[in-house]
Amino acid sequence: MTALNRKVKFAVVGCGHIGKRHAEMIIRNQESELVALIDVKDPSELSISQYDVPFFKDLATFLASEIEVDVINIASPNGFHAEQAMQCLEARKHIVVEKPMALTKLDAEKVIFKALHVHRQVFAVMQNRYSPPSVWIKDLIESGKLGQIYMIQLNCYWNRDNRYYKPESWHGKKDLDGGTLFTQFSHFIDIMYWLFGDITNIQGKFNDFNHHDLTDFEDSGFVSFDFVNGGMGSLNYSTSVWNQNLESSMTIIAENGSVKIGGQYMDKVEVCNVSNYEMPELAPTNPGNDYGAYKGSAANHHYVIENVVDVLNGRASITTNALEGLKVVDIIERIYSLRK
């Protein structure tokens, strides 16, 4: 791929909280240019007047326009990601796809196949990989200092209630949202996969404690599995926590020590007890995104835009490629196949 060697031109599809965050990060990047915003809602409902760029009500109209664009960032509801990715690739544009890349492995595979066919890049957004604790634990595991990995426990306990699941919202709708693991916790499943690889021998138990009138799917689950590379793991999750988020944490029990990364977004090292190892001082973690009453995951989207610019200018490789985005979808789909 020939390096652009100029400002990278971006458009953003979906102007909700995440889409506006993408737009903001594009504007702040000196090597980027925002050329258009696209959303089905009226601009007056979206609070986007600060972005002085053309606005389009649908993706097809934008693609038919004469506006030059290199990359289209897809930040629409989950159920539209794969379809809009295919539209953009058909128009031979690079794409940045918010999590999840698709709601089925098959759709994710179609996106990857199309990208290969048209020689365009697919950037999967998994910005939690950039947080200092994530970078640190990745280095520690790859150094081999922990020795054999015995057990991994991933706990994701957040609050999502009627302040979040509003009747007019896409949140909670099975075809547009996909489920708790897709919308709330896929970032943490991605971190687990990034660190320890694929899982097998999955077993699960699920319940819907207090979301019967709010969502089309469960709010809680216990999932156990083995790692293909050795060791066993569990994922315990819930959005039925009262009033506010509790934690997202990962506990690692290994041959030469134990580590726990916790906090609301797995952004704090709470325990590091490793043989012959001294914990380095980490850079502060960016505060999490605040969506009204809700906190999302770590606020590292500027790293995503930087990586896109670097890749298209021939200076770096993709930090989260399409195959990794597909793998997260695959793992969630296999877990959800156990629901009755």
C-alpha positions as CSV (number, residue, x, y, z in Angstrom):
1,M,0.0,0.0,0.0
2,T,1.4,3.4,-1.0
3,A,1.8,5.9,1.8
4,L,-0.5,8.8,1.6
5,N,2.1,11.4,2.8
6,R,-0.6,14.0,3.5
7,K,-3.5,14.6,6.0
8,V,-5.8,11.6,6.3
9,K,-9.4,12.4,5.5
10,F,-12.0,10.9,7.8
11,A,-15.8,10.7,7.9
12,V,-17.8,9.4,10.9
13,V,-21.0,7.3,10.6
14,G,-23.1,7.6,13.8
15,C,-23.0,10.8,15.9
16,G,-23.8,9.4,19.3
17,H,-21.4,9.6,22.3
18,I,-18.8,7.3,20.6
19,G,-19.1,8.9,17.2
20,K,-18.6,12.4,18.6
21,R,-15.5,11.1,20.5
22,H,-14.1,9.8,17.1
23,A,-14.8,13.2,15.5
24,E,-13.1,15.0,18.4
25,M,-10.0,12.8,18.2
26,I,-9.8,13.3,14.4
27,I,-9.9,17.1,14.8
28,R,-7.3,17.0,17.5
29,N,-4.9,15.0,15.4
30,Q,-2.7,17.3,13.3
31,E,-2.3,14.8,10.5
32,S,-6.1,14.2,10.2
33,E,-9.0,16.0,8.7
34,L,-12.7,15.5,9.4
35,V,-14.6,15.9,6.1
36,A,-18.2,14.7,6.9
37,L,-20.6,13.4,9.6
38,I,-23.4,10.9,8.8
39,D,-26.4,10.0,11.0
40,V,-30.1,9.2,10.5
41,K,-31.1,11.8,13.2
42,D,-31.6,15.4,12.5
43,P,-28.4,17.5,13.2
44,S,-30.3,19.6,15.8
45,E,-30.8,16.5,17.9
46,L,-27.1,15.5,17.8
47,S,-25.3,18.5,19.3
48,I,-22.7,18.6,16.5
49,S,-22.7,22.3,15.5
50,Q,-19.1,22.6,16.7
51,Y,-18.0,20.3,13.7
52,D,-18.1,22.6,10.7
53,V,-18.3,19.8,8.1
54,P,-21.0,18.6,5.7
55,F,-23.7,16.4,7.2
56,F,-25.5,13.5,5.5
57,K,-28.6,11.5,6.6
58,D,-27.3,8.2,5.2
59,L,-24.1,6.5,4.2
60,A,-25.1,5.9,0.6
61,T,-25.7,9.6,-0.1
62,F,-22.3,10.4,1.4
63,L,-20.6,7.8,-0.7
64,A,-22.3,9.1,-3.8
65,S,-21.1,12.7,-3.1
66,E,-17.9,14.1,-4.5
67,I,-16.3,14.5,-1.1
68,E,-12.8,12.9,-1.0
69,V,-12.4,10.6,2.0
70,D,-9.7,8.0,2.9
71,V,-11.2,6.4,6.1
72,I,-14.8,6.0,7.3
73,N,-15.2,5.4,11.1
74,I,-18.3,3.3,11.8
75,A,-19.7,4.3,15.2
76,S,-23.4,3.4,14.6
77,P,-25.5,0.9,16.5
78,N,-23.8,-2.6,16.7
79,G,-26.3,-4.2,14.3
80,F,-25.3,-1.9,11.5
81,H,-21.5,-2.3,11.7
82,A,-21.1,-5.2,9.3
83,E,-23.5,-3.9,6.7
84,Q,-22.0,-0.4,6.7
85,A,-18.5,-1.9,6.7
86,M,-19.3,-3.7,3.5
87,Q,-20.8,-0.5,1.9
88,C,-17.6,1.4,2.7
89,L,-15.3,-1.3,1.4
90,E,-17.3,-1.6,-1.8
91,A,-16.6,2.1,-2.2
92,R,-12.9,1.2,-1.6
93,K,-12.5,3.1,1.6
94,H,-10.5,2.1,4.6
95,I,-12.7,1.6,7.7
96,V,-12.4,1.9,11.5
97,V,-15.1,-0.2,13.1
98,E,-16.2,0.3,16.7
99,K,-16.7,-2.8,18.8
100,P,-18.1,-5.2,18.0
101,M,-16.9,-5.6,14.4
102,A,-20.1,-7.6,13.7
103,L,-22.7,-9.5,15.6
104,T,-21.9,-12.9,14.0
105,K,-18.6,-14.5,13.1
106,L,-20.0,-15.1,9.5
107,D,-20.6,-11.4,9.0
108,A,-17.1,-10.5,10.4
109,E,-15.6,-13.0,7.9
110,K,-17.5,-11.4,5.0
111,V,-16.0,-8.0,6.0
112,I,-12.5,-9.4,6.1
113,F,-12.9,-11.2,2.8
114,K,-14.2,-8.0,1.2
115,A,-11.3,-5.9,2.6
116,L,-8.8,-8.4,1.2
117,H,-10.5,-8.3,-2.1
118,V,-10.4,-4.5,-2.4
119,H,-7.0,-4.1,-0.7
120,R,-8.3,-1.8,2.1
121,Q,-7.6,-1.8,5.8
122,V,-10.0,-2.7,8.6
123,F,-9.1,-1.2,12.0
124,A,-11.0,-2.8,14.9
125,V,-11.4,-0.4,17.8
126,M,-10.2,-2.0,21.1
127,Q,-8.8,1.1,22.8
128,N,-8.4,-0.5,26.2
129,R,-5.2,-2.2,24.9
130,Y,-3.5,1.2,25.1
131,S,-4.1,1.8,28.8
132,P,-0.8,1.6,30.9
133,P,-1.9,-1.4,32.9
134,S,-2.8,-3.3,29.7
135,V,0.6,-2.5,28.1
136,W,2.4,-3.4,31.3
137,I,0.7,-6.8,31.8
138,K,1.2,-7.7,28.1
139,D,4.9,-7.1,28.5
140,L,5.0,-9.0,31.8
141,I,3.3,-12.1,30.3
142,E,5.4,-12.1,27.2
143,S,8.6,-11.9,29.3
144,G,7.8,-15.3,30.8
145,K,8.4,-14.0,34.3
146,L,5.0,-15.3,35.5
147,G,5.9,-18.9,34.3
148,Q,3.0,-21.3,33.6
149,I,-0.4,-19.6,33.7
150,Y,-2.8,-21.5,36.0
151,M,-6.0,-19.6,36.3
152,I,-7.6,-16.3,35.0
153,Q,-10.7,-14.8,36.4
154,L,-12.4,-11.9,34.6
155,N,-15.1,-10.1,36.6
156,C,-17.2,-7.4,34.9
157,Y,-19.9,-5.9,37.2
158,W,-21.6,-2.7,35.9
159,N,-24.8,-0.8,36.3
160,R,-27.1,-0.5,33.3
161,D,-30.7,0.4,34.2
162,N,-33.6,2.5,32.8
163,R,-31.4,5.6,32.7
164,Y,-29.4,3.7,29.9
165,Y,-32.0,1.4,28.4
166,K,-34.5,4.1,27.2
167,P,-37.4,2.9,25.0
168,E,-36.3,5.1,22.0
169,S,-32.7,3.8,22.2
170,W,-31.1,0.9,20.2
171,H,-29.6,-0.3,23.5
172,G,-31.3,-3.5,24.6
173,K,-32.6,-4.5,21.2
174,K,-31.3,-7.9,20.2
175,D,-30.9,-7.1,16.5
176,L,-29.1,-3.7,17.1
177,D,-27.4,-4.2,20.4
178,G,-26.6,-7.9,20.3
179,G,-26.2,-8.5,24.1
180,T,-24.4,-7.5,27.2
181,L,-21.1,-9.2,26.2
182,F,-21.1,-7.4,22.8
183,T,-22.0,-3.9,24.1
184,Q,-20.6,-3.7,27.6
185,F,-17.8,-6.2,28.0
186,S,-16.3,-7.0,24.6
187,H,-13.3,-4.8,25.4
188,F,-12.4,-7.0,28.4
189,I,-12.8,-10.2,26.4
190,D,-10.5,-8.7,23.9
191,I,-7.9,-8.0,26.5
192,M,-8.1,-11.6,27.8
193,Y,-7.8,-13.0,24.2
194,W,-4.9,-10.6,23.5
195,L,-3.0,-11.8,26.6
196,F,-3.9,-15.5,26.7
197,G,-5.3,-16.6,23.4
198,D,-8.3,-18.6,22.4
199,I,-10.7,-20.5,24.7
200,T,-12.3,-23.9,24.5
201,N,-14.5,-26.3,26.6
202,I,-16.9,-23.4,27.4
203,Q,-19.7,-23.8,29.9
204,G,-22.1,-21.1,30.9
205,K,-25.0,-20.2,33.2
206,F,-27.1,-17.1,32.4
207,N,-29.8,-15.1,34.1
208,D,-31.9,-12.0,33.6
209,F,-32.4,-10.6,37.1
210,N,-33.8,-7.1,36.6
211,H,-33.9,-6.3,32.9
212,H,-37.0,-8.2,31.8
213,D,-38.7,-4.9,30.8
214,L,-35.6,-3.2,29.5
215,T,-33.7,-5.6,27.2
216,D,-34.2,-8.6,24.9
217,F,-31.4,-10.6,26.6
218,E,-29.7,-11.6,29.8
219,D,-28.1,-9.2,32.2
220,S,-25.8,-11.7,34.0
221,G,-23.7,-14.8,33.5
222,F,-21.1,-17.2,34.8
223,V,-18.8,-18.7,32.1
224,S,-16.0,-21.1,32.6
225,F,-13.5,-22.4,30.0
226,D,-10.0,-23.7,29.3
227,F,-7.4,-21.8,27.4
228,V,-6.1,-23.5,24.3
229,N,-2.5,-22.4,25.4
230,G,-3.0,-23.9,28.8
231,G,-4.7,-22.9,32.1
232,M,-8.3,-22.4,32.9
233,G,-10.5,-19.3,33.2
234,S,-13.8,-17.8,34.1
235,L,-15.8,-14.8,33.1
236,N,-18.4,-13.5,35.6
237,Y,-20.5,-10.5,34.4
238,S,-23.6,-8.5,35.3
239,T,-25.3,-5.2,34.4
240,S,-27.7,-5.7,37.3
241,V,-25.5,-3.9,39.8
242,W,-27.4,-1.2,41.7
243,N,-26.9,2.5,40.9
244,Q,-23.3,2.6,39.7
245,N,-20.5,0.5,38.2
246,L,-18.7,-1.8,40.6
247,E,-15.6,-3.1,38.8
248,S,-14.0,-4.7,35.8
249,S,-11.1,-6.8,37.0
250,M,-8.7,-9.6,35.9
251,T,-7.0,-11.9,38.4
252,I,-4.1,-14.0,37.1
253,I,-2.8,-16.9,39.2
254,A,0.5,-18.2,37.7
255,E,3.5,-20.4,38.6
256,N,5.7,-17.5,39.8
257,G,3.1,-15.1,41.1
258,S,-0.3,-13.4,41.2
259,V,-1.5,-10.2,39.6
260,K,-4.9,-8.4,39.8
261,I,-5.8,-5.5,37.6
262,G,-9.1,-3.8,38.8
263,G,-10.9,-0.5,38.9
264,Q,-14.1,0.3,37.0
265,Y,-12.4,-0.3,33.6
266,M,-9.5,-2.6,34.5
267,D,-7.3,0.4,34.7
268,K,-5.5,0.0,38.1
269,V,-2.9,-2.6,39.2
270,E,-4.2,-3.7,42.6
271,V,-1.9,-6.6,43.2
272,C,1.5,-7.5,41.8
273,N,3.1,-10.3,43.8
274,V,5.7,-11.9,41.4
275,S,8.9,-13.7,42.3
276,N,12.1,-11.6,41.8
277,Y,10.1,-8.8,40.2
278,E,9.6,-5.2,41.1
279,M,6.6,-3.4,39.8
280,P,7.6,-0.4,37.7
281,E,5.7,2.9,38.1
282,L,3.1,3.2,35.4
283,A,1.9,6.4,33.6
284,P,-1.5,7.6,34.8
285,T,-4.5,6.0,33.0
286,N,-6.9,8.3,31.1
287,P,-10.2,8.8,32.9
288,G,-13.0,6.7,31.6
289,N,-15.6,8.1,29.2
290,D,-18.5,9.6,31.1
291,Y,-21.9,9.2,29.3
292,G,-24.2,11.1,31.6
293,A,-24.9,8.7,34.4
294,Y,-22.7,6.1,32.8
295,K,-19.1,5.3,32.6
296,G,-17.8,3.5,29.5
297,S,-14.3,2.0,29.0
298,A,-10.9,3.7,29.1
299,A,-10.7,6.9,27.0
300,N,-8.0,6.0,24.6
301,H,-9.5,6.7,21.2
302,H,-6.8,9.2,20.3
303,Y,-4.4,6.2,20.1
304,V,-6.8,4.6,17.6
305,I,-6.7,7.6,15.3
306,E,-2.9,7.9,15.6
307,N,-2.5,4.3,14.6
308,V,-4.7,4.8,11.5
309,V,-2.7,7.8,10.5
310,D,0.6,6.0,11.1
311,V,-0.5,2.9,9.1
312,L,-1.8,4.8,6.1
313,N,1.5,6.8,6.1
314,G,3.6,3.7,6.2
315,R,5.0,4.2,9.7
316,A,3.4,1.4,11.7
317,S,1.4,-1.8,11.6
318,I,-2.3,-2.1,12.8
319,T,-2.5,-2.5,16.6
320,T,-5.9,-4.3,16.5
321,N,-6.4,-6.0,13.2
322,A,-9.6,-7.3,11.6
323,L,-8.8,-11.0,12.5
324,E,-8.6,-10.0,16.2
325,G,-11.9,-8.1,15.9
326,L,-13.4,-11.3,14.4
327,K,-12.0,-13.4,17.2
328,V,-13.7,-11.4,19.9
329,V,-17.0,-11.8,18.0
330,D,-16.4,-15.6,17.6
331,I,-15.7,-16.0,21.4
332,I,-18.9,-14.1,22.3
333,E,-20.9,-16.0,19.8
334,R,-19.7,-19.3,21.2
335,I,-20.5,-18.2,24.7
336,Y,-23.9,-17.1,23.7
337,S,-24.6,-20.4,21.9
338,L,-25.0,-21.9,25.4
339,R,-28.0,-19.7,26.3
340,K,-31.2,-21.6,26.4
